[in-house]
Amino acid sequence: MTTLQGKTLFITGASRGIGKAIALRAARDGANIVIVAKTTEPHPKLPGTIYTAAEEVEAAGGKALALPVDIRFEEQVVAAVAQAVERFGGIDVLVNNASAISLTGTLDTPMKRFDLMHQINTRGTFLCSQACIPHLKNAANPHILTLSPPLNIEARWFAPHVAYSIAKFGMSLCALGMAEELRPLGIAVNTLWPRTVIATAAVQNLLGGDEVIRQSRTPEIMADAAHVILTRSSRECTGNFFVDEDVLRQEGVTDFEKYLVTPGTTPLPDFFL
């Protein structure tokens, strides 16, 4: 299977960045995209809303359902899943993309920020997976794809930002356990992480601004890698911690220049690899 035509993707944090790029790549196949995010009104520092993302999905050839959801709240997630199933008849793919970030040391991380990262990253991934699994098990080629780093329990990945690292690796631990738990149901569970820094609003606003953006790759590389994973057989492709560049190289891609924000530059490596 090389296309997502007619498949329904439930994507958290799909109003911008990598989530939206994955949505648009699937939309080009003619997929149904459930855009699950909080942004309903334009934000001064963040581009896009769930409604502008829905317009882009439709323009790209997909069908869109924009749902305002804060994945910290169980009743909102459960309701969104029910609306998605009512509209499109089921769910084939869950993409756990929504994430909160604060690259701060222990003394510089307010507990409110700690709680936010854990509620959205680890707990949100668990909750959205739990809500979608009853529908995924009815799909022909069901996938859960979580955007989190390969599990690597070394002090150097935790020391600079303990709270964030625990919250992101918590997402990867969900994938590790659920891949084995859901294997008998034929539901694939994998993670995907970028080899390099990706040009997103988080990078722009929190991780170095324009200078870092210039040395980044575009979200399209993650979208193309996600597409490869999500069109593989769910019974044969599960329990993997994928890296975008490696996935595409396996598919024979050799030109990574097209993903550069600034042609000719060497992109900065991601800080979890």
N, C-alpha and C positions, 0 to 999 in steps of 0.2 A: 504494500500500500504506500503510495507516494503522495497522497493528497489528503487534505482535511475537509474536502467538500462534504457539506451536509452534517459535519460533526458539530457538536455543541461544546464550546470551551467556556468554563467559568474561571475568569481571571481576576484575581484580587490586585488592587493597585494599578488598574488598567487605564487610568485617565492620562498617564504620561509615561515617559521614560521607557524602560525595558518592557514593562507590562503592556504598554500600548503598542510597542514595536512587534511583540509576539502576536498581539491581537490583529494587527494590520497584515502580518505575513499570512496568518490563517484566513483572514478575510479575503485575500487574493485567491484563495482556493475555493471560496464560496462557503465558508464556515459560518456558524452562528456564534456570536460572541456575547457573553454576558459580562458587562463591564461593571465590576464591583469595586467601588471606591467612595471616598468621602467627599471629594470636591464637586460641589454643585454650583458654586459661585466662583467667578474668576478670582484668583489669588494674586496679590501684587508681586510675589516672588516666584510663583510656580505657574508654568504654562498649562492651559487646558483644564477642562472639566469632564465629568462623565458624559455630558451631552455633546461636547465638541468631539470627544473621542468616538462617540457613537456615530456622528456624522461622517467622520473619516473612515470608520469601519464600513459603513454603507457605501461610501464613495469608492472604496477599494473592492467592493463586490460581495461583501458579507452581509449578514443580518445582525442587527445589534439590539440588545436590551440593556439600557443603562439603569443601574440600580444604586441609589445612594445607601451605602452600608458602611458602618464602622465595625470592623471585624472583631472588636473587643467585646461586642454584645451578642450573646448567643441567639437571642430571639431575632435579631436583625439578619444574622447569617442563615438561620433556619428558614426565615421568611423569604430571603433572596433565592435560596435553593428551590423552594417550593414554586416561586414565580418563574424561575428558569425552566423548571420541568413542565410547568403548565404551558408556557409559551412555546417551548421547542421539543417537548415530548421526552426529554431525558437529559443526561449529562454524560459526555464522553471523556472529557478532559478537565482536570482541575489544575490550574497554575497558581501556586502559592508564591506570589510576587511581592505583596504588600510588606513593607518593612519600615521600622523606625531605626534611626541611627544617631549615636552620639559617641564620637571617638574621644572619650574623656577618661581620665584616671579615676581611681576609686574616690579620692577626696573631692573630685570635681564633678561627680555624677549625683545630682539630687535624686532622692528616692522616687520622686514623681517621674523622672526620666527613666530610671531603672525599670519601674513598673510599666511604663508605656512600651519600652522595647520588648519586655517579656510578654506583655499582653498581645502585642501585634505580631511579633516574630514567632516565638515558640508556641504560645497559646493559640494565636490566630491560625497558624498552620495546622495545629492539632484539631481545632474546632472546625475549620473549613473542610478538612479531610473527613472528619467524623460525619459531618452533615452531607457530604457528597457520596460517600462510599455506598450507601444503599442504592443509589442510582447508577453509580459507576459499575457496580457488579452486573447490571443488566445490559451494559454497552458491549459492542462487538470487539472493541480494541481500547479498553479503558486505561488511562494514564493519569497519574499524579506527578507533576513536575514542580519541584520546590527550588527556588532560587537562593541557594545557600552553599557555603564552601565545603570542599572535601574534608572529612573528619581527620583532624590532625591535632592530637592533644599534646602540643608542645608549648612550653611556657612563653615562647616568643610571640605566639599568636594571641595570647591572653594578656600579658603584662601591660601593654600600652592602653588597653581599653577593656578591662575585665568584664564589665556589665554587658557591653555590646557583643563581645565575643561569645559569652555564654548564651545570649539570646539568639545569635545566628547559628552557633553550633547546635543549639537546641532544635532548630529547624532540621538540621542534618541528622540529628539523632531520631527525630520523628520518621524521617525517610528510611533510615537504617532499619528501625524496628518494623515499620509498616510494610516495607518491601517483603520481609519474610512472613509477616502476619497475613498479608493479602495475596501472597503467591498462589495459594490454592484457589482463590477466586479469579485468578488471571488478571488482576489489576497491577499494572506496572507502577512502581514508585522509584523515582530517580531525582537527583539534584543536578543543578547546572550552575556553574560559576565562571566568570570571565577570567581569561588569562591576563588581561590588561585592565587598566582603568577605563570605564565606559562613561561617555559624555551624558550625564543626567543632571537633573535639577539638584540632587543631593551633592554631587561633585561640585557643581557651580556654587551652591550656597554654603556648603559645610566643609568641603574637602580641598579647597585650594583655588577655587574661582577660575577665571579665564585662562590663567597660565597652565593649569592642570588640564582643563578642557582641551586646550590646543594640542596636548600630548596624549589624547585619548582616542579610543575607537568609538564608533557610533553604536547605538543600541541594536542596529540591524544585524550585527554579528551574533548577538545573543538570540535574536529572533530566528535567524537562519539555522542556528544550532538547535534551538528548541523544536523547530519544524522537523528536522531530521529525527530527533528522538521521538517525537509524538506520532510520527508515521511508521515507526518500527513496531514489530509485533510485541504486544504487551506481555505475552507469555515468555518471550525470549529475551526481553530487554528490561531487566528490573534489578534494583539494588546497586545501581551505579552512581558514582560521584563524578559527573561529567565536567569537563572544562571546554568552553566554547570552541577554542581553536583546535583542540585535539579531535573533537567530534567532526568538524568540517574537514580536517586533514584526512581523516579516515574515509571521508566521502570523495576524496580526490581534489578538494579545493586547495589551490596553491597561491592564489592571488588574494592577499589580505590588505593590499594597498587601498582597495575600494572601501574598506571600513574605517580608514583613517580620517579623523576630523581635519588634520593638516597633512596633505600629501607630502611624502618624503620624510616624515618624522618617524622616530622610533617611539612607539607608545610606552607609557609608564606601566610597569608590572602591577598587578593587583596586590594589595597588601596581605592577602591570605594565602598566597601561593609562593 
